[in-house]
């Protein structure tokens, strides 16, 4: 997948160090619940995104995507196990759709951040 290739490339080219904090907020892949780590500076001048905050958000997104992938595998296993229960299959399918949407959003944000670094 493109995500995995870019993730490996970003790990190889990721600069060491970086300081400061960002003031801007980032769009969360999980629908905006909880806190955001930032990821981009405000556009109130010639300030660039904080590399440290971007790396922190990349790490957070990587953990989140791994959890999404694990849950996706669990849902697929449940779907296979309960293939004859059409009501349960419908509920599991809806959960899977939501999960895939959230995972896609997280991967898109990951790609945006990796391009910034």
C-alpha positions as CSV (number, residue, x, y, z in Angstrom):
1,X,0.0,0.0,0.0
2,X,1.0,3.6,-0.6
3,X,0.6,4.4,3.0
4,X,3.1,1.7,4.1
5,X,5.7,2.8,1.5
6,X,5.4,6.5,2.5
7,X,5.5,5.6,6.1
8,X,8.8,3.7,5.6
9,X,10.2,6.6,3.5
10,X,9.2,9.1,6.1
11,X,10.9,7.1,8.8
12,X,14.1,7.1,6.8
13,X,14.1,10.8,6.0
14,X,12.6,12.0,9.3
15,X,14.9,14.8,10.7
16,X,16.1,14.3,14.3
17,X,15.2,17.0,16.7
18,X,13.0,20.1,16.4
19,X,11.6,22.3,19.1
20,X,8.7,24.5,19.9
21,X,5.0,24.0,19.9
22,X,2.3,24.7,17.4
23,X,-0.7,26.9,18.1
24,X,-2.9,25.4,15.3
25,X,-5.2,22.5,15.6
26,X,-5.4,19.4,13.4
27,X,-8.4,17.5,12.0
28,X,-8.8,14.3,13.9
29,X,-9.5,11.1,12.0
30,X,-11.8,9.9,14.8
31,X,-14.4,12.7,14.2
32,X,-12.9,15.3,16.5
33,X,-13.3,13.6,19.9
34,X,-10.5,14.3,22.4
35,X,-7.6,16.5,22.1
36,X,-5.5,17.3,19.1
37,X,-1.7,17.5,19.0
38,X,-1.5,20.3,16.5
39,X,0.5,19.7,13.4
40,X,0.4,23.0,11.6
41,X,1.2,26.6,12.7
42,X,-1.4,29.3,12.2
43,X,-1.2,31.3,9.1
44,X,-0.5,34.5,11.0
45,X,3.0,35.0,9.5
46,X,5.8,33.2,7.8
47,X,5.9,30.5,10.4
48,X,6.3,26.9,9.3
49,X,4.7,23.8,10.8
50,X,6.4,22.6,13.9
51,X,8.3,19.4,12.9
52,X,8.2,18.0,16.5
53,X,4.4,18.4,16.7
54,X,4.0,16.9,13.2
55,X,6.2,13.9,14.2
56,X,4.1,13.4,17.4
57,X,0.9,13.5,15.4
58,X,2.4,11.0,12.9
59,X,3.2,8.6,15.7
60,X,-0.3,9.0,17.1
61,X,-1.8,8.4,13.7
62,X,0.3,5.3,13.2
63,X,-0.9,3.9,16.5
64,X,-4.5,4.8,15.7
65,X,-4.2,3.2,12.2
66,X,-2.8,0.0,13.8
67,X,-5.8,-0.2,16.1
68,X,-8.1,0.4,13.2
69,X,-6.5,-2.5,11.3
70,X,-6.7,-4.8,14.3
71,X,-10.4,-4.0,14.8
72,X,-11.1,-4.4,11.1
73,X,-9.6,-7.9,11.2
74,X,-11.8,-8.7,14.3
75,X,-14.9,-7.5,12.4
76,X,-14.1,-9.6,9.4
77,X,-13.7,-12.6,11.7
78,X,-17.0,-11.9,13.3
79,X,-18.7,-11.5,9.9
80,X,-17.4,-14.9,8.8
81,X,-18.4,-16.5,12.1
82,X,-22.0,-15.1,12.0
83,X,-22.6,-15.2,8.3
84,X,-26.1,-16.8,8.7
85,X,-27.4,-14.1,11.2
86,X,-28.4,-11.4,8.8
87,X,-29.3,-8.9,11.5
88,X,-25.9,-9.2,13.2
89,X,-24.2,-9.1,9.8
90,X,-26.0,-5.8,9.0
91,X,-24.8,-4.3,12.3
92,X,-21.2,-5.6,11.8
93,X,-21.2,-4.3,8.3
94,X,-22.2,-0.8,9.4
95,X,-19.5,-0.9,12.1
96,X,-17.0,-2.0,9.4
97,X,-18.0,0.9,7.1
98,X,-17.6,3.5,9.9
99,X,-14.2,2.0,10.8
100,X,-12.9,2.0,7.3
101,X,-14.0,5.6,6.9
102,X,-12.2,6.6,10.1
103,X,-9.1,4.6,9.0
104,X,-9.1,6.3,5.6
105,X,-9.3,9.8,7.2
106,X,-6.4,8.9,9.5
107,X,-4.3,7.6,6.6
108,X,-5.1,10.8,4.6
109,X,-4.0,12.9,7.5
110,X,-0.9,10.8,7.9
111,X,0.0,11.4,4.2
112,X,-0.6,15.2,4.6
113,X,1.8,15.3,7.6
114,X,4.4,13.1,5.9
115,X,4.4,15.5,2.9
116,X,5.0,18.5,5.3
117,X,8.1,16.9,6.9
